[in-house]
Amino acid sequence: MRYAISNWIYPGEPLRETFARLARYGYDGIELVGEPDRVSPEEIRALSQEYGLSIISILTWCIWGIPGRDMASPDEEERQAAGVYGRRCVDLAVAVGAPIVVVLPAPAGRTAPLGSPRDEKAWKEAWEREWVLAVESLRGLAAYAQSRGITLALEPINRYETHLVSTTDQALRMLEAVGADNLKIHLDTFHMNIEEADMAAAIRRAGNLLVNMHISDSNRMPPGRGHTNFGALLLALREINYTGALVLEPVPPGSDPLLAVTFSENIALRDTFAEESIRYLRELEKQI
């Protein structure tokens, strides 16, 4: 397996420090947060060459409350802005040599259709409208990504963070609805732990559509600190001949992961978690 870390877990850290850490512990690459205005492609390419790390993927930073990140919004201006943002992330991927852009059909943190209708009929109608809008948005973004040689990877996230796509099966249905050859699947073991009855079976259902994965344990900490059966997951990945990377996202405890990773007492855990995560998985690979 190839191993990487998603750098959203190191907010505020200079990229050189992140690259140096990952090289020190034997990682193969890095996933970059998709904030095109905050990074220099030239610097990233230089660091990639200096430290021998590939840019595995770009993670679109679609968080509820950030304007212009909601591809399912009924508000056309918001939806159009999300499309522009998505295309800029594709351009960033091209500029830094990343083959994949991870996308969400609706931002993390929005758990209901806008307007939050409380009766069943209205809620389902609003959900259907947003599904259709997300499909249309993804279809347009996929066409642009195709023209630039980039693969999009749709990430299901758990029901407590979104309302449109939470499971592998829902992701497969959305891919079918979009109908774009370059739209694939990205899975996340933390979200799968909540949503999938059998995580290994979900990996098998995704099959060759699975191109990227986020890895953390059931409690979002490093693999081995929770109850996820990573041996079964690695076996399933071998069965489907998975060629993507395992992108680690070990996060310190806290009710808000975006806040927890910024706490001063957790900064020292960055090296600990990075070393521990890759060591655990590589040892497990030898055993299966």
C-alpha positions, 0 to 999 in steps of 0.5 A, a space after each residue: 500500500 501507498 501511505 499519505 496524510 491529509 494536511 487538514 489535520 495540521 492547520 497553520 503548519 508551514 508546508 515544509 514542516 508537514 513534508 519533512 514529517 511525512 518523509 521522516 516516517 516513510 510516507 509516500 505522499 500527501 493530500 492537500 486541502 483545496 484552498 487555491 488562494 492559500 498555497 503556491 503550486 511552485 512551492 508545492 512542486 518544489 517540496 514534492 521533489 525535495 522530499 520525494 512525496 507525491 501529491 496524492 489528491 486535493 481535498 475540496 474544503 466543503 464545510 457548511 458556513 463557508 460561502 460558495 462550497 455547496 453544490 446542492 444548494 437551491 440558491 443558484 448563486 451559491 451553487 454557481 460559486 461552488 462550481 467555480 470553486 470546484 473548477 479551481 480545485 481541479 486547476 490546483 490539482 493539475 498545477 501540483 500534479 495530483 490526479 484526484 480531487 475529492 468532492 462532496 455533493 453537499 458541505 459537511 455540517 449541513 444535515 438537512 435540506 435547506 429550510 429544514 421542512 419538518 413534515 415527511 412529504 416536504 422533507 422528501 421533496 426538498 431532499 429530492 430537489 437537492 439530489 438533482 441539483 447535486 447531480 447536475 453540479 457534479 456532472 458539470 464539474 466532472 466534464 471540466 475535470 475530464 477536459 483537464 485529465 483529473 478524476 473526481 472522487 465522491 466521498 460519503 460522510 456520515 449522517 451526522 454531518 450530511 444528508 445526501 450521500 452517507 453510504 457506499 450504496 448511495 455513492 454508487 447511485 449518485 455515480 450512476 445518476 451523474 454518468 461521468 466516467 471520471 467520477 469515482 468513489 472515495 471512502 473514509 473508514 471513520 464514516 464507514 464505521 458509523 454507516 456500513 454494516 460490513 465495511 469490508 463488504 462495502 469496499 468490495 461493492 465499490 470495487 474498481 470505482 474506489 480510487 482513494 481512502 481516508 483512514 482513521 480508527 472508529 474514534 477518529 484516532 490512529 489505527 489501532 486505538 479503536 475497534 475497526 478491523 483493519 486486517 479485514 479492510 486490507 484484505 478487501 482492498 487486496 481482493 479488489 486490487 486497490 491501487 490508490 493510497 491510504 490517506 491517514 487522518 488521525 485526529 485528537 479527541 474532541 467534539 469538534 475535530 476542526 477545533 481539536 487539531 488546533 489545540 496547543 496540547 495536541 500539536 505534539 501529537 502530530 509526530 506521534 500519530 503520524 509515526 504510529 499510524 503508518 507503523 501499525 498499518 505496515 505491520 498489519 500488512 505483513 500479517 495478512 
